[in-house]
Amino acid sequence: QAVKEAMEMKRFQIIAEVGQGIYLPEKSTKYTVRIQIGDFFIDTDKPKSHGNKYNRWHQRFEFKEVLMPYRSIEEIETVFIYLMDADKPICFWKGPAS
C-alpha cells in the first residue's frame, strides 16, 4: 500500500512572478528566466526592458496544474531558478518549494 501511495501522481497548482534582475553578466543584454521543479519548467519571455547589466521581465504566469509524484509540497525538495542566455543556463539559485 505504501509503495502504491508513493507512486501515485498528485496535482499541484503553481504560480510564479518574475520582476527584474540587476548586475547581470555583460555578455548578453536580453536574458530569460527558467523556473524548474523536477521535469516541469516555465520560461519568461525576453525582457520588456534592458540596459547595462539590467533586465526587467515583469511577468506573472497563470496558474498551472502539474501532476508530480509527491504526496505534499514538503516532499518537493528543490526549486531551481535559472538565468538563461538562449537555451544555455548562465547561473542558478536553488531552494525549498515550501
Secondary structure, DSSP 8 states (H G I E B T S, - for coil): -HHHHHHS-EEEEE--EEEEEES--SS-S--EEEEEETTEEEE--S-SEEETTEEEEEEE---EEEEES-SSGGG---EEEEEEETTEEEEEEEE---
